[in-house]
Amino acid sequence: MTQPSPEQYDQMIDFTIPKYRQLVDECLDVVVHSGVKVNDWIDVGSGTGNMVMTARTVYPDAKYVLLDLSKDMLALAKFKLGDANMRYVWGSSDNMGVVDSSADVVTCIQSNHYYDDAGHANVLAECHRILRPGGILITTENVGARTEAGRKIQRSRLKSFLLENGRNEEEAETFLDRYGVEYKPRSVDEHIRLLEEAGFRDVEVFWMSSAQIGLSATR
């Protein structure tokens, strides 16, 4: 299978995650208004580097670490971002091999939804470990509905989005049937609980859409 170009891969994200670009912009906006002095930024599950590319527009002199389990994604990120102030780390988010207290900002953008609760808890513990005291974590993940009625609405909205962006009926249904099977959407309360149990404080929800949640937390 031919590896997609950065442009092709990013287009796939835009057609899969509703309001993806706005979500990334909101993540950066929270960091800007947090008051944290940003020297070192670690992006966990960095994919093709969209979060770092956006962050660099505001923090061009910061040093960035992009960590991902996919060498192909890291290669695409390096193609887009180059080497200046960038370090690319091939590794798993639940066992990062990154030095303790080495980041002012840690971001996890749509990177942990395949983990069960125990795996997700391990990732958050690692994020807490690598963040400096007073630093900020920004995480976005799929969010689960609280009720069956809410889940039906959520599914209907996401299906409409997929159909409007080029998926056919069968493709949309196949994608939606992954809910709770391949990926694990968690409720708002579950996301907050996992962050607090990992030792984070000042946990806040800054983003909610039909399918995603964004949370900030400090160490």
Buried (B, 14 or more C-beta within 10 A) or exposed (E): EEEBEBEEBBBEBEBBBBBBEEBBEBBBEBBEEBEBEBEBBBBBBBBBBBBBBBBBEEBEEBBBBBBBEBEEBBBBBBEBBEEEBBEBBEBBBBEBEBEEBBBBBBBBBBBBBEBEEEBBBBBBBBBBBBBBEEBBBBBBBBBBBEEEEEBEEBBEBBBEBBEEBEBEEEEBEEBBEEBEEEBBBBBBEBBBBBBEEBBBEEBEEBBEBBBBBBBBBBB
